[in-house]
Amino acid sequence: MSEQSALEKFQTLPAAVREKVETAISDAKIELKLRVGLMLADQKETAEHKVTTAGRVGAKSGEVSELTVIMPLKSDGAARLRKFFKVIDGNLAGAGQVGTLHNMRFVFLENDTKLLFATAYDGEWDPYIDDFATKIPEFMDYLFRNVEGWPGIASPDVKDFIVKYQIPAEAWFVSHPNLTVAEANRLKRQDETVQSFLADLN
């Protein structure tokens, strides 16, 4: 699309949307202004992807929430964690016991002095942390004992410890914000049943 075409299309957006875009990103190219304007004008999509709070801390879109922490590692923490991750080939499949967990990742930062832990999950923050404490406590304590000051997943202080290092997302997007892990698993089983039925017909 040419710059002129983008400008013409931008001018057809509601005045309130154009003003909001111009106020926030006046220095952007017209193509970006148009994309943002079209997004803001699409009330259905905006409502579907509305970002709210995940409870105590963090962002939530639909049913899916995010949690990102950056914690200081003990002097040998990165080496110990790397050894463990190598043994399991970087595969954290056992974490699936937490039935609301979409994904999680561990990243070493600042010359192995800090650990970034990021995860996406269904629902609210407090029940999610409780799930880790009840479903995979040994796993959590083995990993996070490499963090300075880790109180233990069963400690009454663990939530305050996590909040101390959590960095809430400033922006958050989820492709399918209302698709929970349970619903995704149900759809997967349904698809397998249908595929099996179709295979039997052939």
C-alpha positions as CSV (number, residue, x, y, z in Angstrom):
1,M,0.0,0.0,0.0
2,S,1.4,3.4,-0.9
3,E,1.9,6.1,1.7
4,Q,-0.9,8.2,0.0
5,S,-3.3,5.2,0.1
6,A,-2.5,4.6,3.8
7,L,-3.1,8.2,4.6
8,E,-6.5,8.2,2.8
9,K,-7.5,5.1,4.6
10,F,-6.4,6.5,7.9
11,Q,-8.5,9.6,7.3
12,T,-11.7,7.4,7.1
13,L,-11.2,6.2,10.7
14,P,-13.3,7.8,13.4
15,A,-11.9,11.1,14.5
16,A,-11.5,9.9,18.2
17,V,-9.3,7.0,16.9
18,R,-7.2,9.3,14.7
19,E,-6.7,11.7,17.5
20,K,-5.7,8.9,20.0
21,V,-3.2,7.6,17.4
22,E,-1.7,11.0,16.6
23,T,-1.4,11.9,20.3
24,A,0.5,8.6,21.1
25,I,2.6,8.0,18.0
26,S,2.8,11.2,16.0
27,D,6.3,10.3,14.9
28,A,5.4,7.0,13.4
29,K,5.0,6.3,9.7
30,I,1.5,6.5,8.3
31,E,1.4,2.7,7.7
32,L,1.9,2.0,11.4
33,K,-0.6,4.7,12.4
34,L,-3.1,3.0,10.1
35,R,-2.5,-0.4,11.6
36,V,-2.9,0.9,15.1
37,G,-6.0,2.9,14.1
38,L,-7.6,-0.1,12.5
39,M,-6.9,-2.2,15.6
40,L,-8.4,0.5,17.9
41,A,-11.4,0.9,15.6
42,D,-12.2,-2.9,15.7
43,Q,-14.1,-3.0,19.0
44,K,-14.7,-6.7,18.9
45,E,-11.1,-7.6,18.5
46,T,-10.1,-5.0,21.1
47,A,-12.6,-6.4,23.6
48,E,-11.5,-10.0,22.9
49,H,-7.8,-9.1,23.6
50,K,-8.5,-6.6,26.5
51,V,-5.6,-6.6,29.0
52,T,-6.6,-6.7,32.6
53,T,-4.8,-7.7,35.9
54,A,-3.9,-11.2,36.8
55,G,-4.6,-10.6,40.4
56,R,-1.8,-9.7,42.8
57,V,0.6,-8.8,39.9
58,G,0.9,-9.4,36.2
59,A,-1.2,-9.0,33.0
60,K,-4.1,-11.1,31.8
61,S,-5.8,-11.3,28.4
62,G,-9.0,-13.4,28.5
63,E,-8.2,-16.4,30.5
64,V,-4.4,-16.3,30.0
65,S,-2.0,-14.5,32.3
66,E,1.7,-13.8,32.3
67,L,4.5,-13.9,34.9
68,T,8.1,-12.8,34.4
69,V,10.7,-12.6,37.1
70,I,14.4,-11.8,37.1
71,M,16.1,-13.1,40.2
72,P,19.7,-13.1,41.4
73,L,21.5,-16.4,41.2
74,K,23.9,-17.9,43.7
75,S,27.5,-18.0,42.5
76,D,27.2,-21.6,41.2
77,G,23.5,-21.4,40.4
78,A,23.7,-21.1,36.6
79,A,26.2,-24.0,36.4
80,R,24.0,-26.2,38.5
81,L,20.9,-25.3,36.5
82,R,22.7,-25.8,33.2
83,K,23.8,-29.3,34.4
84,F,20.1,-30.2,35.2
85,F,18.8,-28.7,32.0
86,K,21.3,-30.7,30.0
87,V,20.3,-34.0,31.7
88,I,16.7,-33.4,30.6
89,D,17.7,-32.0,27.2
90,G,16.0,-28.7,28.1
91,N,12.6,-30.5,28.2
92,L,10.4,-29.5,31.1
93,A,7.6,-31.9,30.2
94,G,6.9,-32.8,33.9
95,A,5.7,-29.3,34.5
96,G,2.5,-30.2,32.7
97,Q,1.2,-31.6,36.0
98,V,0.3,-27.9,36.7
99,G,-2.9,-28.1,34.6
100,T,-3.1,-24.3,34.0
101,L,0.5,-24.0,32.6
102,H,0.7,-22.9,28.9
103,N,4.5,-22.5,28.8
104,M,7.6,-21.5,30.8
105,R,11.2,-20.7,30.1
106,F,14.4,-20.1,31.9
107,V,17.1,-17.7,30.6
108,F,20.4,-16.8,32.1
109,L,21.3,-13.0,32.1
110,E,24.2,-10.7,33.0
111,N,27.0,-13.3,32.8
112,D,25.0,-15.9,34.6
113,T,24.3,-13.7,37.7
114,K,20.6,-13.5,37.1
115,L,17.8,-15.9,36.1
116,L,14.8,-14.9,34.0
117,F,11.8,-17.1,34.5
118,A,8.8,-16.4,32.3
119,T,5.5,-18.2,32.0
120,A,2.0,-18.0,30.7
121,Y,-0.9,-19.6,32.6
122,D,-4.7,-19.8,32.9
123,G,-6.4,-17.8,35.6
124,E,-5.3,-15.7,38.5
125,W,-1.8,-15.3,40.1
126,D,-2.4,-16.6,43.6
127,P,-4.0,-20.0,42.6
128,Y,-1.2,-20.5,40.0
129,I,1.5,-20.2,42.6
130,D,-0.5,-22.5,44.9
131,D,-0.6,-25.1,42.0
132,F,3.2,-25.1,41.8
133,A,3.4,-25.6,45.6
134,T,1.0,-28.6,45.5
135,K,1.6,-30.2,42.2
136,I,5.4,-30.0,41.6
137,P,7.0,-28.7,44.8
138,E,10.2,-30.8,44.6
139,F,10.8,-29.6,41.0
140,M,10.3,-25.9,42.0
141,D,12.6,-26.1,45.0
142,Y,15.3,-28.0,43.1
143,L,15.3,-25.3,40.4
144,F,14.9,-22.2,42.5
145,R,17.2,-23.2,45.4
146,N,19.8,-21.8,43.0
147,V,18.3,-18.3,43.5
148,E,19.6,-16.1,46.3
149,G,17.2,-16.0,49.2
150,W,14.7,-18.6,47.9
151,P,12.5,-19.3,50.9
152,G,11.1,-22.6,49.5
153,I,7.8,-23.1,47.6
154,A,6.0,-24.2,50.7
155,S,7.1,-21.1,52.7
156,P,4.4,-18.6,53.6
157,D,6.9,-16.0,52.3
158,V,7.3,-17.4,48.8
159,K,4.6,-15.3,47.2
160,D,6.1,-12.0,48.6
161,F,9.5,-13.2,47.4
162,I,8.2,-13.8,43.8
163,V,6.4,-10.4,43.8
164,K,9.7,-8.7,44.8
165,Y,11.3,-9.9,41.6
166,Q,8.3,-9.9,39.2
167,I,8.3,-7.5,36.4
168,P,4.7,-7.0,35.1
169,A,4.3,-6.8,31.3
170,E,3.6,-3.4,29.9
171,A,1.8,-5.0,27.0
172,W,0.5,-8.5,26.5
173,F,-1.0,-10.4,23.5
174,V,-2.5,-13.9,23.4
175,S,-3.5,-15.4,20.1
176,H,-6.5,-17.2,21.6
177,P,-7.1,-15.5,24.9
178,N,-10.1,-17.7,25.9
179,L,-8.5,-21.0,25.1
180,T,-7.4,-22.5,28.4
181,V,-5.1,-25.5,28.7
182,A,-8.0,-27.7,29.7
183,E,-10.0,-26.6,26.6
184,A,-7.0,-27.1,24.3
185,N,-6.6,-30.6,25.7
186,R,-10.3,-31.3,25.2
187,L,-10.1,-30.1,21.6
188,K,-7.0,-32.2,21.0
189,R,-8.7,-35.4,22.3
190,Q,-11.8,-34.5,20.2
191,D,-9.7,-34.1,17.0
192,E,-7.9,-37.4,17.7
193,T,-11.3,-39.2,18.0
194,V,-12.5,-37.7,14.8
195,Q,-9.3,-38.6,12.9
196,S,-9.5,-42.1,14.3
197,F,-13.1,-42.4,13.2
198,L,-12.2,-41.1,9.7
199,A,-9.3,-43.5,9.4
200,D,-11.6,-46.5,10.3
201,L,-14.0,-45.5,7.6
202,N,-11.2,-45.8,5.0
